[in-house]
Amino acid sequence: MKTFSTYKFQSSGKTAINRIVLAPMTNGQSNEDGTLGDDEYNWLVRRAKEGFGIIITCASNVSEEGKGWKGELGIYADKHIEGLTRLVKGIKLYNSLAIVQVFHGGARSPESVTGKQPWSASAHSMNSPQGTIEIREGNETEILKVISDFVAATKRAHTAGFDGVELHGAHGYLLQ
Ligand SMILES: Cc1cc2nc3c(=O)[nH]c(=O)nc-3n(C[C@H](O)[C@H](O)[C@H](O)COP(=O)(O)O)c2cc1C
């Protein structure tokens, strides 16, 4: 059984101590400005301590306007690097690999969270418990900005010491 044997990634040369991976799970445990919350830190580092070979964080937003919910971990600004670095160090204390999941909420970034009308690839409306939400079509400038936001977020992940990033493109988020 290979579950508990190491796994070496050919592209990076990094080795996971086993093949057990923590699925990305959003718990809304970070601070209002997207900096790492202590609960988020404790939850993820405890999973490393318990032996997961790879830890994937919750979804973290690459653009401020791409925030999907309160308590979301942010990676859209340099102010987030300090907390992200602390998180990576905590995870690596137990020799797990650390992956940060990155996303932009797109149609699922509600105005109640961002203060802005959500946008996506096309204009459409969506039903929610709060009523109908009107989503507008993004323009070329916004699309180019988001592409550079994904690049900048990935560079921040690298600076913080993460072993990789995972792109989140489900649930009507922008990449989907
Ligand atoms: C509380 C909770 C939060 C989740 N948050 C995310 C997330 O941020 N990103 C993601 O890709 N999946 C998220 N998921 C989905 C899980 O990563 C996983 O794919 C899903 O639970 C199915 O796996 P399972 O069959 O082992 O439960 C979340 C699931 C749960 C239960």
The ligand as an SDF file (V2000), in Angstrom:
LIG
                    3D

 31 33  0  0  0  0  0  0  0  0999 V2000
  -16.3170   23.2080    5.1050 C   0  0  0  0  0  0  0  0  0  0  0  0
  -15.8150   22.9560    3.7060 C   0  0  0  0  0  0  0  0  0  0  0  0
  -15.1420   23.9670    3.0420 C   0  0  0  0  0  0  0  0  0  0  0  0
  -14.6460   23.7640    1.7510 C   0  0  0  0  0  0  0  0  0  0  0  0
  -13.9070   24.7490    1.1400 N   0  0  0  0  0  0  0  0  0  0  0  0
  -13.3140   24.4930   -0.0440 C   0  0  0  0  0  0  0  0  0  0  0  0
  -12.4070   25.4140   -0.6130 C   0  0  0  0  0  0  0  0  0  0  0  0
  -12.1110   26.4990   -0.0610 O   0  0  0  0  0  0  0  0  0  0  0  0
  -11.8550   25.0850   -1.8050 N   0  0  0  0  0  0  0  0  0  0  0  0
  -12.1340   23.9010   -2.4650 C   0  0  0  0  0  0  0  0  0  0  0  0
  -11.6080   23.6570   -3.5540 O   0  0  0  0  0  0  0  0  0  0  0  0
  -12.9690   23.0010   -1.9190 N   0  0  0  0  0  0  0  0  0  0  0  0
  -13.5450   23.2630   -0.7320 C   0  0  0  0  0  0  0  0  0  0  0  0
  -14.3400   22.3070   -0.1640 N   0  0  0  0  0  0  0  0  0  0  0  0
  -14.4850   21.0130   -0.8330 C   0  0  0  0  0  0  0  0  0  0  0  0
  -13.4800   20.0030   -0.2670 C   0  0  0  0  0  0  0  0  0  0  0  0
  -12.1430   20.4090   -0.5330 O   0  0  0  0  0  0  0  0  0  0  0  0
  -13.6690   18.5850   -0.8690 C   0  0  0  0  0  0  0  0  0  0  0  0
  -13.4390   18.6200   -2.2430 O   0  0  0  0  0  0  0  0  0  0  0  0
  -15.0510   18.0740   -0.6590 C   0  0  0  0  0  0  0  0  0  0  0  0
  -15.3690   18.1420    0.7160 O   0  0  0  0  0  0  0  0  0  0  0  0
  -15.2020   16.6200   -1.1760 C   0  0  0  0  0  0  0  0  0  0  0  0
  -14.2800   15.7950   -0.5430 O   0  0  0  0  0  0  0  0  0  0  0  0
  -14.8060   14.6140    0.4140 P   0  0  0  0  0  0  0  0  0  0  0  0
  -15.5960   13.7110   -0.4610 O   0  0  0  0  0  0  0  0  0  0  0  0
  -13.5450   13.9800    0.9410 O   0  0  0  0  0  0  0  0  0  0  0  0
  -15.6090   15.3170    1.4780 O   0  0  0  0  0  0  0  0  0  0  0  0
  -14.8520   22.5180    1.1110 C   0  0  0  0  0  0  0  0  0  0  0  0
  -15.5440   21.5040    1.7990 C   0  0  0  0  0  0  0  0  0  0  0  0
  -16.0030   21.7070    3.0630 C   0  0  0  0  0  0  0  0  0  0  0  0
  -16.7210   20.5830    3.7580 C   0  0  0  0  0  0  0  0  0  0  0  0
  1  2  1  0
  2  3  1  0
  2 30  2  0
  3  4  2  0
  4  5  1  0
  4 28  1  0
  5  6  2  0
  6  7  1  0
  6 13  1  0
  7  8  2  0
  7  9  1  0
  9 10  1  0
 10 11  2  0
 10 12  1  0
 12 13  2  0
 13 14  1  0
 14 15  1  0
 14 28  1  0
 15 16  1  0
 16 17  1  0
 16 18  1  0
 18 19  1  0
 18 20  1  0
 20 21  1  0
 20 22  1  0
 22 23  1  0
 23 24  1  0
 24 25  2  0
 24 26  1  0
 24 27  1  0
 28 29  2  0
 29 30  1  0
 30 31  1  0
M  END
$$$$
